[in-house]
Every structure is written in C-alpha cells, then in structure tokens.
Amino acid sequence: MFSFAVRYLPRLAAGCAVFSTLIIATATAETTCEAPLREIVQARDFQYAYYCAEIRFDANPRDADAILVMARAAQELGQMERADELAKKARTLNLSTGQKLAAYLISGMAQASQQNFTTAKVLLYRASDFARLEPETRVVRQALNQLNTDAPWRLSIDGNILPSSNINSGSLHETIELGGLEFGLDEDAQAQAGVGYTGSLAATHRKRITARAVWENSANLSATVYDGRARNTATYGVVSGLHYTPANTLSALIYTYLGFEKNFVADEIDGPVLGIYSPYYSQITAGLEYHLSRRNGSAWKVFATYVDRKSDISALQDTQITTAGLSYSHTINDNTVVGFSGFLQNSNSVSADIAANAQNLSAEISWRPDGSPLTLSGAVNYTHTDYIHQLFGYPEARIDDDVTLEAAFTHNDIQFYGFNPTFGVRLERDFSNLARYDTENLQVFTRLSTLF
C-alpha cells in the first residue's frame, strides 16, 4: 500500500485550470493496470488512474489507497462533488496519518471550489492536524492563506488558562504611607493568587470595493472569569475599517478604522460566572496604520490611535488617550523571526490615577530549531509612566516602571482542527514609587487559538 505523499495532493498554485466539464472516462476493456498507482499519479494521467483505482476498489471496497486515488483523480478532472464524496468514504476507514491528511485536504479543496469557504477552512484545519513534514505543512498553509484571501468571512476563537500569583493587581506590600501615617491594606488590595480563564470570539467580513480598497467590518465578544478574589469582566465591540493599497506598490498598505467597545465588570469579587455585571466604561477608537513590507523579509508598521473613553462609574474617570508608535519585524530565515516596537502615549483625565505620559519599548523572537516540532518564543516589554497629578495624601506624583518577561513554546504536532496550544510563563513587575502600586505577577499560561 503506497503512501499518499504531498506530491500527490492537489496543486494549489493560483490560476491552475480546472476543467469542470470533463467527464471521467472509462477505459476500454483492453486497458491493463500493470503500473503501480503511484507511477500513474506521478505521470498525471488521471483518467487512467481513476480507472485502475476503481478496479482495485471493486476487488476490495476497503482499499483506502484506491479510494484516495479515485478522489484525487476526480478532483483533477473537475468532478469536485465526486472527489468530496470519495474522500468522505475514505475517512470512514482506518487510515494512516498521511492518508488522513490527503482525505481532509481533498475535501477541503473540493468545498472551496464550491464556495463553501467556512466548511473548507474547517476541513483544511483538520488536515493540518496530520501534517508531519514541512512540505505537507506548507501545502496546507498555502491553501488556508488562499482561502483567507478569497473568503469574505473569517471567524477567530481564542482561549487562555492563566494561573497567576496576582489576579487582582494587588500591592506587594501590606501597608502604605499617607500623610506621614501608616495604614494597612485590606485583603483585596493585596496580591491574591488564583486562576483566570479568558475566551474570545470574533467574526470579520471583508468586501472588496475597488481594485485597491477592501472594506472590513468585525464584531467581537470576550470575557475573563476568575477562580479567586478578582472581578469577572466581559466586553463586546465592533470595528469598521478600510484597507487601501497605494498605486504603484504592492508592498505598502494603509488601514484606517473606527471602533466601539463596551466593558462590563462583575458586581461581586469572586462572584459566580453568571452573576450580575454592571457597565464599567465604553470607548470609541479611531486609528490609522501604514504597513510597508520589503523583499528582504522585513516589515514596518507606523500607527496612531485616539481613544475617547467614557466611564460608567464616574465622569472623573473619563479619559482621552492618544498613542503613536512604530513596529518592525524581520524574518531572518524560515525558522527565525525577530521584532521590535515602541510607542508614546498621553492619557488626559482629571483623575490622578489615570492622567499620565507613557513610553514603551519591546522586543520579541520566535525560533523553530531544525528538525524539532517545537517553536520557541520570547518577549521583553518595558513601559515607563509618569502620572501628571499628585494623588491626595501622597508625598509625590506616581511614577511606574513596568517590566514584562515572557517565554513560551508551541508543539506543532499537538493540535486539533487548527487549535494549537502554546504553553508559557510570564513575569510582570511594576516598580512604583508608591507602595500601593508596587506589584508583581507571575503567570503560567496555556493559550489556544485558531482562525476559520
């Protein structure tokens, strides 16, 4: 029984012609099938391959190789529904890993050809679960990238499990000093250990309105619930934006957008998941981005945002946030990507807890060693924040230096329908001149995400 290797899978190059009007021809009685199916497929004689595979199938209806060759041949000859039917039949059998890859990939491409993009993505993600070699992964990735370009709808799902030493952003200290006097912090103002569970769901629709412009609209839902002394949160939002490629270049992109977001917080600390939630704040965001890619594997992004936030707790917490920044990434080789970014931010508010100027720098790296199923990643992030107003009772205005270190790994062979878990550890340390805001949080995380 031969292995259904990558070279037998459907060609994914753009512009590959499919002759949907062809009918699979039955060979004459004089035709013999002495050559192995492998050689017939390699020779790309798909009518002959279908005929010979059908003979093997008639002799043994559980011959998975024969069914998959028939499916592949039907697909190449434009019989997409027949190809999908045969691939489904193959998946009812006890298949090898390579055969499962072929069966799901054939069905995925067949569904895509019939404009069933969401079903196609689900099937292709399932195919990716069985891709073990880099050429196999590349074939599936190319198919998914093409689908994401063609499909008007996208659905993304994310989830995190976050055991943390400080789920409530509490102080490292038990006491603070106000007006020359020492006061004890209650339990909920001190760091509390616990576990956070986050989930998000987003749907995006893209519509091309000109050769150079794409209109994109999205809606999202997210929530975080805690096992520990912290308040659960929930958020919904919508974003509408325009992607525009300037004339005379295909490596640059301008993206402008407008978004609305509404945030809710649980009334109770350590309350039930389905407890009472009250509005916390809403905000409108306007943003502008300029992207530039180079042939040497580098990519730049310049961005600016303006946020108008309205508090549902107190008008004193209303805030206007202006941010301008720059990011750069460089693909060193097929296994290594590095990135750097930074921004300047001003938060304007009458609240001394909010009004501030901040500067940020960060760096990250992703590396997959040759021959290893692991992708390793790391990041360091530093933010310096000067608060404009002095808090009542404190001897000076607040100054924070926030440092975050993160290390993670992804096992590329562990996934299900595209859900590929990432495991990591994150240390957040906020050095503040005011004891109440001097915090530390050690967090272990398991992250699941996929895009349909």
C-alpha positions in Angstrom: 0.0 0.0 0.0 1.6 3.2 -1.1 1.9 6.4 0.9 -0.3 9.3 -0.3 2.6 11.8 -0.2 2.4 15.6 -0.7 3.4 15.4 -4.3 0.1 13.6 -5.0 -2.1 16.3 -3.3 -4.0 19.0 -5.3 -2.0 21.7 -6.9 -2.6 25.0 -5.1 -1.0 27.5 -7.5 -3.2 30.4 -8.4 -4.6 30.1 -11.9 -4.4 26.3 -12.0 -7.1 25.5 -14.6 -9.9 23.1 -13.6 -11.9 21.7 -16.5 -15.2 21.1 -14.7 -17.0 20.0 -17.9 -14.8 16.9 -18.3 -16.4 13.5 -17.5 -14.3 10.7 -16.1 -13.9 8.3 -18.9 -14.0 4.6 -18.5 -11.0 2.9 -20.2 -11.6 0.2 -22.8 -11.6 -3.4 -21.9 -8.2 -3.8 -23.4 -6.6 -1.4 -21.0 -4.4 -3.0 -18.4 -3.3 -1.7 -15.0 0.1 -3.2 -14.5 1.8 0.0 -13.4 1.6 0.9 -9.7 -1.0 3.6 -8.9 1.9 5.8 -7.6 3.5 5.9 -11.0 0.2 6.7 -12.8 -0.5 9.6 -10.4 3.1 10.9 -10.9 2.5 10.7 -14.7 -0.6 12.8 -14.1 -2.8 10.5 -16.2 -5.8 10.9 -14.0 -8.4 9.3 -16.2 -6.2 6.2 -16.3 -5.5 6.5 -12.5 -9.3 6.6 -11.8 -9.9 3.6 -13.9 -7.2 1.5 -12.3 -8.0 2.6 -8.8 -11.7 1.7 -9.5 -10.7 -1.9 -10.4 -8.8 -2.2 -7.1 -11.7 -0.7 -5.3 -14.2 -3.2 -6.9 -11.9 -6.0 -5.7 -11.5 -4.6 -2.2 -14.0 -1.8 -1.1 -11.9 -1.1 1.9 -8.7 -0.3 -0.1 -8.0 3.2 1.2 -5.3 3.9 -1.4 -7.6 3.1 -4.3 -10.4 5.4 -2.9 -8.0 8.3 -2.4 -6.5 7.9 -5.9 -10.1 8.0 -7.3 -10.8 11.1 -5.2 -7.6 12.8 -6.3 -8.3 11.9 -10.0 -11.9 13.1 -9.7 -10.7 16.4 -8.3 -8.1 16.9 -11.1 -10.7 16.2 -13.7 -13.1 18.8 -12.2 -15.5 16.4 -10.5 -15.5 18.2 -7.2 -18.6 16.7 -5.6 -17.4 13.2 -6.6 -14.0 13.9 -5.1 -15.5 15.1 -1.8 -17.8 12.0 -1.7 -14.9 9.7 -2.2 -12.7 11.5 0.4 -15.6 11.2 2.9 -15.8 7.5 2.2 -12.1 7.1 2.8 -12.4 8.8 6.2 -14.7 6.1 7.4 -11.8 3.6 7.1 -8.8 3.1 9.3 -6.3 5.4 7.6 -2.7 6.2 8.2 -1.7 9.7 9.1 -0.7 10.5 5.5 -4.0 9.2 4.2 -5.9 11.3 6.7 -4.0 14.3 5.5 -4.9 13.6 1.9 -8.6 12.8 2.6 -9.2 16.0 4.5 -7.2 18.2 2.1 -9.1 16.8 -0.9 -12.5 17.5 0.8 -11.3 21.0 1.8 -10.3 22.0 -1.7 -13.5 20.5 -3.1 -15.6 22.5 -0.7 -13.6 25.7 -1.5 -14.2 25.2 -5.2 -17.9 25.2 -4.4 -17.6 28.5 -2.5 -18.3 26.7 0.8 -15.4 28.6 2.5 -16.2 28.0 6.1 -16.6 24.3 5.7 -13.4 24.3 3.6 -11.4 26.0 6.3 -12.7 23.5 9.0 -11.6 20.6 6.8 -8.2 22.2 6.0 -7.5 22.9 9.6 -8.3 19.2 10.3 -5.9 18.3 7.5 -3.2 20.4 9.2 -3.6 18.1 12.3 -2.0 15.3 10.3 0.8 17.3 8.5 4.0 16.0 9.9 6.6 17.2 7.3 7.4 20.8 6.4 6.3 20.3 2.7 2.9 18.9 4.0 2.5 21.9 6.4 3.4 24.3 3.6 0.7 22.8 1.3 -2.0 23.2 3.9 -0.8 26.7 4.9 -0.9 27.8 1.2 -4.4 26.5 0.8 -5.6 28.3 4.0 -3.8 31.5 3.0 -5.6 31.4 -0.3 -8.9 30.8 1.3 -8.4 33.7 3.8 -7.8 35.9 0.8 -10.8 34.7 -1.1 -13.3 34.1 1.7 -15.5 37.1 2.7 -16.0 35.8 6.3 -13.4 34.9 9.0 -14.0 33.5 12.4 -11.4 33.6 15.2 -11.5 31.8 18.5 -9.1 32.2 21.4 -8.9 30.8 24.9 -6.4 31.1 27.8 -5.9 29.4 31.1 -3.9 31.7 33.4 -2.8 30.6 36.9 -1.4 33.8 38.4 0.2 35.0 41.6 -1.7 38.3 41.4 -5.1 38.2 39.6 -6.3 41.4 41.2 -3.2 43.6 40.5 -2.8 44.0 44.3 0.2 45.5 46.1 3.2 43.6 47.2 3.0 45.5 50.5 0.7 45.1 53.4 0.9 48.7 54.4 1.1 52.1 52.7 2.0 55.6 54.0 -0.4 58.5 53.6 0.2 62.0 55.1 3.0 60.7 57.2 0.9 57.9 58.7 1.0 54.2 58.1 -2.2 52.4 57.0 -2.8 48.7 56.5 -4.1 47.5 53.1 -7.1 45.2 53.3 -7.0 41.7 51.8 -8.4 42.7 48.4 -5.9 45.5 47.9 -3.0 43.0 48.4 -1.9 40.5 45.8 -4.2 37.5 45.5 -3.3 34.2 43.8 -5.9 32.5 41.5 -6.7 31.3 38.0 -8.1 33.3 35.2 -10.0 31.8 32.3 -10.3 34.0 29.2 -12.2 33.4 25.9 -12.9 35.5 22.9 -14.8 35.1 19.6 -14.6 37.4 16.6 -16.3 37.4 13.2 -14.9 39.5 10.4 -16.4 40.3 6.9 -14.3 41.7 4.1 -15.6 43.2 0.9 -13.5 44.4 -2.0 -14.9 47.7 -3.2 -12.2 48.7 -5.7 -9.1 47.0 -7.1 -7.1 48.7 -4.3 -9.6 49.0 -1.4 -11.1 46.5 0.9 -13.8 47.4 3.4 -13.6 45.3 6.6 -16.2 45.0 9.4 -15.9 42.9 12.6 -17.6 42.1 15.8 -16.1 40.5 18.9 -17.0 39.2 22.3 -14.6 38.4 25.1 -14.8 37.5 28.8 -12.5 36.7 31.7 -13.6 34.8 34.8 -11.5 34.1 37.9 -11.2 31.4 40.4 -10.1 33.7 43.2 -10.6 37.1 44.6 -11.0 39.2 41.5 -13.9 40.6 39.5 -15.0 38.9 36.3 -15.2 41.1 33.2 -16.9 41.0 29.8 -16.5 43.0 26.7 -18.2 43.4 23.3 -17.0 45.6 20.4 -17.4 46.4 16.7 -14.8 47.8 14.2 -15.2 49.1 10.7 -12.1 49.9 8.6 -10.7 50.4 5.1 -7.6 48.7 3.7 -6.1 50.6 0.9 -3.0 49.7 -1.3 -1.4 52.8 -2.8 -0.9 53.0 -6.5 2.4 51.7 -8.0 3.2 49.4 -5.0 2.0 46.1 -3.7 4.2 46.1 -0.6 2.5 49.0 1.2 -0.9 49.2 2.9 -2.9 51.9 4.6 -5.5 50.9 7.1 -7.9 53.3 8.8 -10.6 52.3 11.2 -13.2 53.3 13.7 -14.3 51.1 16.6 -16.7 51.0 19.6 -16.2 48.9 22.7 -18.3 48.4 25.8 -16.9 46.9 29.0 -18.7 45.3 32.0 -17.5 44.2 35.4 -19.0 41.9 38.0 -20.6 43.4 41.0 -19.1 40.9 43.3 -15.5 40.0 43.9 -15.0 36.2 43.4 -18.6 36.1 42.2 -20.3 33.5 40.0 -19.7 33.3 36.3 -23.4 34.2 35.6 -23.6 36.8 38.3 -24.6 40.4 37.9 -22.4 42.6 35.7 -22.6 46.4 35.6 -21.4 48.7 32.8 -17.8 49.8 33.5 -16.9 52.1 30.6 -17.4 52.5 26.8 -14.9 53.9 24.3 -14.6 55.0 20.7 -11.3 54.4 18.9 -10.1 56.0 15.7 -6.9 54.5 14.2 -4.6 54.9 11.3 -1.8 52.4 10.2 0.8 52.4 7.5 2.4 49.0 6.6 5.4 48.5 4.5 7.0 45.2 3.5 10.4 44.6 2.0 11.7 41.7 -0.1 14.4 41.1 2.4 11.8 39.8 4.9 11.4 43.0 6.9 8.1 44.7 7.6 7.4 48.1 9.2 4.2 49.5 10.7 3.6 53.1 11.8 0.4 53.6 13.8 -1.6 56.2 15.7 -4.8 55.9 17.7 -7.1 58.2 19.6 -9.5 56.8 22.2 -12.3 58.7 23.8 -13.3 56.7 26.9 -16.5 57.4 29.0 -16.7 55.9 32.4 -20.0 54.4 33.8 -18.6 54.7 37.3 -17.7 58.4 37.5 -17.3 61.3 35.0 -14.0 62.0 36.8 -12.6 58.8 35.1 -13.4 59.9 31.6 -10.2 59.7 29.5 -8.8 60.7 26.1 -5.8 58.5 25.1 -3.5 59.4 22.2 -0.9 56.9 21.1 1.7 57.0 18.3 4.1 54.1 17.6 6.3 52.1 15.4 6.9 48.3 15.0 9.4 46.4 12.9 9.8 42.7 12.2 12.4 40.7 10.3 12.3 37.2 9.0 15.9 36.0 9.4 15.2 32.6 7.8 12.4 30.1 7.6 12.8 29.3 11.3 13.5 32.6 13.0 11.6 35.9 13.2 12.5 38.9 15.4 10.5 42.0 16.1 10.8 45.4 17.9 8.2 48.0 18.7 7.6 51.1 20.8 5.1 53.9 21.4 4.4 57.2 23.1 1.1 57.7 24.9 -0.7 60.5 26.6 -3.7 59.9 28.8 -5.7 63.1 29.5 -8.0 62.9 32.5 -8.9 64.9 35.7 -8.3 61.6 37.7 -4.8 61.4 39.2 -5.0 57.6 38.8 -5.3 57.9 35.0 -3.7 61.1 33.6 -0.2 60.2 32.5 2.5 60.2 29.9 4.0 56.8 28.9 6.8 55.5 26.8 7.2 51.8 25.7 9.8 49.6 24.1 9.5 45.9 23.4 11.4 43.1 21.6 10.4 39.5 20.7 11.7 36.5 18.9 10.3 33.3 17.5 12.6 30.3 16.7 11.9 26.8 15.5 15.1 24.6 15.7 15.8 22.5 12.6 14.1 19.1 12.9 12.2 20.0 16.0 8.4 20.1 16.4 8.8 22.9 18.9 8.5 26.6 18.2 10.2 28.7 20.9 9.3 32.3 21.6 10.3 35.0 24.0 9.5 38.7 24.6 10.6 41.6 26.8 8.5 44.7 27.4 9.3 47.9 29.2 6.9 50.8 29.9 7.8 54.0 31.8 4.8 56.0 33.0 4.8 59.5 34.6 1.5 60.4 36.2 0.7 64.1 35.8 -1.3 64.8 39.0 -0.3 64.0 42.6 -2.6 61.7 44.4 -4.2 63.1 47.6 -2.2 62.3 50.7 0.9 61.0 48.8 4.2 63.0 49.0 4.8 62.9 45.2 3.2 62.1 41.9 3.2 58.4 40.9 6.0 57.0 38.7 5.9 53.5 37.4 8.4 51.3 35.5 6.7 48.2 34.3 8.8 45.2 33.0 7.3 42.1 31.5 9.3 39.0 30.5 7.7 36.1 28.6 8.9 32.7 27.4 6.7 30.2 25.6 6.7 27.1 23.3 4.3 25.6 20.9 4.4 21.9 20.0 3.5 21.9 16.3 2.4 18.3 16.3 -0.2 18.8 19.0 -3.3 20.3 17.5 -6.9 19.6 16.8 -8.9 21.3 14.0 -6.2 24.0 13.9 -6.3 24.6 17.7 -2.6 24.6 18.5 -1.8 25.1 22.2 1.0 27.4 23.4 2.4 27.0 26.9 4.4 29.7 28.6 5.3 31.7 31.7 5.1 35.5 32.1 6.6 37.7 34.8 5.2 41.2 35.2 6.9 43.5 37.7 5.7 47.1 38.1 8.2 49.1 40.1 6.3 52.1 41.5 7.4 54.9 43.9 4.1 54.5 45.7 3.7 51.2 47.6 0.1 50.7 46.7 1.0 50.4 43.0 4.2 48.3 43.5 3.1 45.0 42.1 4.3 41.7 40.8 2.5 38.9 38.9 3.9 35.5 38.0 1.7 33.8 35.4 1.7 30.5 33.7 -0.5 30.3 30.6 -2.0 27.9 28.2 -3.2 29.6 25.0 -5.5 28.1 22.3 -6.3 30.0 19.2 -7.4 29.4 15.6 -8.8 31.3 12.6 -11.5 30.0 10.3 
